[in-house]
């Protein structure tokens, strides 16, 4: 869908690739730097019908806000990589602790090496809550639950959580 089509459907839209405050205490990351060696877009995605030109998902973004317990991160699909996303948000918030990570973690086709690295980084980042959704995949979700059983919850459509 092109910009003209989006504007026709949605009206007033602001396109940005930079971190942007969109409401009181609510931010969007903008383009997320790819700094880890082990994360990729999570599959063969293309920007053309001939499936020749790979989509790097530079437009992948996440929402985040500060709660009384730390930063809450809402992921769409995390095509930039969940760890790249969390490291960038920590950079943007000057190292504030991550309280919750929720949404699509796009590990559906992740190798065991990628999963091990992801879990290693999640241990370091140490979120209090970890809610995986749609594109995380059942194998990855099982490994996350194994490593973070006291912190994990299923984050499906309709899940409601209150933060202060």
KAWO-V874352 format. One line per field, one symbol per residue. burial: # if it has 24 or more other ideal C-beta (glycine too) atoms within 12 Angstrom, else .. A space follows every 10 residues. Layout:
burial=???
This chain:
burial=.......... .......... ......#### ###..#.### ##........ ......#.## #######..# ########## ########## .##..##### ########.# ...##.###. ##..#.#### #######..# #.##..##.. ###.#..... ....
